[in-house]
């Protein structure tokens, strides 16, 4: 902090013709240090509240597809897919960006669908899909007709599961 305030004082003198005394420079450095510590302490409390979720291996002979989605307002949506063996060996990963801003549950469903497409392309037969969206897991297991866009994506997932011997789709939030 002290080095930054010295640099700041130098720039004020060089570019704005303003002098900052050594005492003012030191006081500014202390103020910046206190602000930094206050923010850091607040952030530490927030980090302690985050629940850590550790990857759980699927049963032997089964691959696991982990999915996630994000929406950035004004920028679009994106998905991430990772497919691993029961030993944790990565078979395939996918990251895909969309210009549209879809709802989170739709993007989570799209991520599941994309993961299952890859699984069928790789001729995988026993698959476990894990999403952090409880809505997707419920919609998949309900087997009811849903005419929304989310329902169409869930129907795509159901069509893909026909080519598999085993599919388990669940939410890590439901365990």
N, C-alpha and C positions, 0 to 999 in steps of 0.2 A: 504494500500500500504506500509505503514511504517513497519508493522509487517512482511509482506512478504519479504521486503528487509533485515530486521534483520535476518530472517530465512535463506535467501540466503547468507548473509555475514557469518553466522555461518557455513553453509555447505561448503562454499569456504575455510574457515579456517580449518575445520575438515577433508574434503576429498581431497582438492587440495593444502593445505598448503599455501593459499594466504590470506593475510590480507586486509580487506577493512576498511578504516577509517570511523569514525562517520560522517564526512562531506561527504564522497563519498556515504555512505549509505543513508544519507538524500537527497542528490542530485539525486540518483537513484530513491528513492521513489517519489520525485517530478516529475521526468521525466515520470515514470510509470503512475502517476496520470494524468498528462497532456495528455498522449497518450490515456488513458482510457476515459477521458472526450471528447476528439476529436472524438473517435469512437462512443461514446454514443450519441453525438450531431448529427453525421452523421446518425446514426440509427434512431434517433428520427424523423428526416426529412423524412426518408424512411417510417416509420410507419404512419406518418401523411398523406402520399399519398395513402395508402391502403384504398380502398373503402370497407366499412363494409356492408355485405349483411345479412339481418335479415330474418329468416325463415318466410315465408308467409303461413298461414293456407289455406288448400283447402276448397271448399264449404262443407257444412254439408252433411254427409253421404258418403264423398269421403275420401279415404286415399291418402297420399302423399308419393311418393318414391323419396328420394333425393339420388343422386349418385355422385361419384367422382372417379377419377383414378389418379395414379401417376406412373412415370417411373423413376427408379434410374439407371443411366448408370452403366453397369457392374454387376448389382445385380438383375435386373428383373423389373416386373411391379406388381402393386397391385390395387385393387378396394375396394371401400367402398359403402355400401348401408344402408340406414335407412328408415324404413317404419313407418309412424305415422298417427294417426287418425286426424280428423279435430280439435280435442282438444289438439293435441300435444302429446298424449299418444303413447309411443314407442311400436310397435307391434313386430318388428323384426329388427335386425341389422346383417350385414354381412361384414366381412373383409376377403379378399382372396388375396393370393400372387401367382404370376406366375413367373417361372424361366426365361421365355422369355421376351425380351424387345420389346413389340409391340408399334406402334405409339399411341399417346395420344387419337386420335379420335376413334381408334379401342378399346382401353381399356375403354373409356367412353361408347361406345356402348355395350361392354360386361357387364359393370356395370348395364346399363339399362336392358339388357336381364336377368341378374341374379335377379334383383329386380322384374321383371315381373314374372319370374319363381316362386319366393317366393310368390308373390301375388296370383298366380293361385293355389299354394299348400295350401294357407290359405283360398281359396275360396272367395277371395275378388272380388267384381264386378265393383266398381267405383273407378278408379285409376287415379291419376295425377302423372306423372313422370317429375321431374325437374333435368336437367343436366346443367353443365356450358359449354357444348360444342355445339355451334350453328350449327356445321356441322351435328351432329346427328339429331337435330330437323328438319333441312332442308331435310336431306336424308329420314327421316321417312315420311314426308309430301309430298314429290315429287312423290312417288309411281312409280318410274321408275326402270327398271331393272339395277342392278349394279353388275357386275360379280367379283368385287374385294372381298377381305376378309371382308372388312367393309360392303359391300353390302349383303354378306351372313348373317352377324350378324343382320343387319337391317331387312332382310327377316325373321329371327328367331323372332325378336320383333313383326313383323306384324302377324306371326302365333300365337304368344301368345295373341295378342290383340283380336283375334277371340273369346276367352273364356270369355272376359270381356263385360259388358254392356256398359261401358264408359271408354275411355282412352284418356287422354290429355297428350301429350308429348311436352314439351317446354324447351327452354334454358333460364336460368335466365339472360343471357347476351342479350337476344332479347327483353326484356320487356322495 
